[in-house]
């Protein structure tokens, strides 16, 4: 893959991108823990393809 290929650029990790990843992980870590919270009371419709 040539150096100028945008697909290759997306795979490169430099100091700036690693710093941005670290900041994003810190943002996620600050989010409230959703464990045990009911997010919706809508039921899920189950479709069984076995014909039973």
N, C-alpha and C positions, 0 to 999 in steps of 0.2 A: 504494500500500500504506500503510495507516495506521501512524502511529508506534508504536502499541502492539502491532502484529502481531509475534508471536514470530519469524516468518520474517525480518522486517526486522532484528530484534535480532541474529540469528545472523550477519548480513552486516556489522554495524558493527564497525569496528576502532577501539578506543580505546587509550590508553597501556597500560592493564593487559593487554589482550589481545595487543598487540604484544610486550610484555615476556614474557608466557607463551609466545608463539611463539618468541621468541629463546632462552628457556631450553630449550625442547623441541629446537630445532636444536642447541644446545650439547650436550645429552644424546646426541643421535644422533651427533654428531661424535666423542664420546668412546667410542663402541662400537668393538669390534675390527673390523678390515677383514676381511670374509669371502672376499675374492678368493682363488681357488685352493683353497678348502676344500671337501671332499666332505661334504655334509650328510646324504646318504642313499645307500645302496647298492641301494635298490629300483629295479627297472627300470620304465620307463613302458610301458604297454600301448598300442600304436598301433592305432587302428581306422580302416580305410580304407573309405570309403563308395562308392568307385568300383567295387567288386566284383572287383578284380584280386587 
